[in-house]
Amino acid sequence: MNDGTWVHVAVVRSTTDATKRIYVNGRLEASSNFDAQPFENTGLDIYIGASVCDTMQHRFFNGSMDDVMIYDRALSDDEVKSIYEAQK
């Protein structure tokens, strides 16, 4: 990603087919399988734009984030593209 350039990033985690998909500017860029166990309530904080844990160095996103959205379901490819198109 280039400095000063607006980029739309979406991450979709689907327990239906046990995949995680990453979209950049409405296009699927990567996908992978994962253990399809549901999220557990661990009581830990959730960080967006940071990787914070006891076993590794804290890493933070260097930039600005705007209009963060969290859904209670996995979005389809078309839904991700529509959101991107509406915001660009």
C-alpha positions as CSV (number, residue, x, y, z in Angstrom):
1,M,0.0,0.0,0.0
2,N,1.3,3.4,-0.9
3,D,1.5,6.4,1.5
4,G,-1.3,8.8,1.1
5,T,-3.5,6.4,-1.0
6,W,-6.9,5.4,0.3
7,V,-7.3,1.6,0.3
8,H,-10.4,-0.4,1.2
9,V,-9.5,-3.7,3.0
10,A,-12.0,-6.3,4.0
11,V,-11.4,-9.5,5.9
12,V,-14.2,-12.1,5.9
13,R,-14.2,-15.2,8.1
14,S,-16.8,-17.8,7.2
15,T,-17.5,-20.8,9.5
16,T,-19.7,-22.2,6.8
17,D,-16.8,-23.2,4.6
18,A,-14.0,-22.6,7.1
19,T,-12.3,-19.9,5.1
20,K,-10.8,-16.5,5.7
21,R,-10.7,-14.2,2.7
22,I,-8.9,-10.9,2.3
23,Y,-10.1,-8.3,-0.2
24,V,-8.3,-5.1,-1.3
25,N,-10.3,-2.5,-3.2
26,G,-13.1,-5.0,-3.7
27,R,-11.0,-7.7,-5.2
28,L,-10.2,-11.0,-3.5
29,E,-6.4,-11.0,-2.9
30,A,-5.9,-14.1,-0.6
31,S,-7.8,-16.9,1.1
32,S,-7.0,-19.7,3.5
33,N,-8.6,-22.4,5.5
34,F,-8.8,-22.2,9.3
35,D,-10.2,-24.3,12.2
36,A,-13.9,-23.6,12.0
37,Q,-14.5,-23.5,15.8
38,P,-16.6,-20.5,16.8
39,F,-15.1,-17.5,18.5
40,E,-14.8,-17.9,22.3
41,N,-15.4,-15.2,24.8
42,T,-11.9,-15.1,26.4
43,G,-12.4,-11.8,28.2
44,L,-9.4,-10.4,26.3
45,D,-9.4,-7.1,24.5
46,I,-9.8,-7.0,20.8
47,Y,-7.4,-4.8,18.8
48,I,-8.0,-3.6,15.3
49,G,-4.8,-2.4,13.6
50,A,-2.5,-4.0,16.1
51,S,-1.0,-7.4,16.9
52,V,-0.6,-7.5,20.6
53,C,0.1,-10.7,22.5
54,D,2.5,-12.0,25.2
55,T,4.6,-14.1,22.9
56,M,5.5,-11.6,20.2
57,Q,6.5,-8.0,19.8
58,H,3.6,-5.5,19.6
59,R,3.1,-4.4,16.1
60,F,0.8,-1.5,15.1
61,F,-0.7,-0.3,11.9
62,N,1.1,3.0,10.8
63,G,-1.7,5.0,9.2
64,S,-5.3,6.1,9.7
65,M,-8.4,3.9,9.7
66,D,-11.9,5.2,9.0
67,D,-15.4,3.6,8.9
68,V,-14.5,0.2,10.5
69,M,-17.4,-2.2,10.2
70,I,-18.0,-5.5,11.9
71,Y,-20.9,-7.8,10.8
72,D,-22.5,-10.7,12.5
73,R,-22.2,-12.9,9.4
74,A,-19.8,-13.5,6.6
75,L,-20.2,-11.2,3.6
76,S,-20.4,-12.5,0.0
77,D,-17.9,-11.4,-2.7
78,D,-20.6,-9.2,-4.2
79,E,-21.4,-7.5,-0.8
80,V,-17.7,-6.7,-0.3
81,K,-17.5,-5.3,-3.8
82,S,-20.7,-3.2,-3.3
83,I,-19.3,-1.7,-0.1
84,Y,-16.1,-0.8,-1.8
85,E,-17.9,0.7,-4.8
86,A,-20.1,2.8,-2.5
87,Q,-17.1,4.2,-0.5
88,K,-14.5,4.9,-3.2
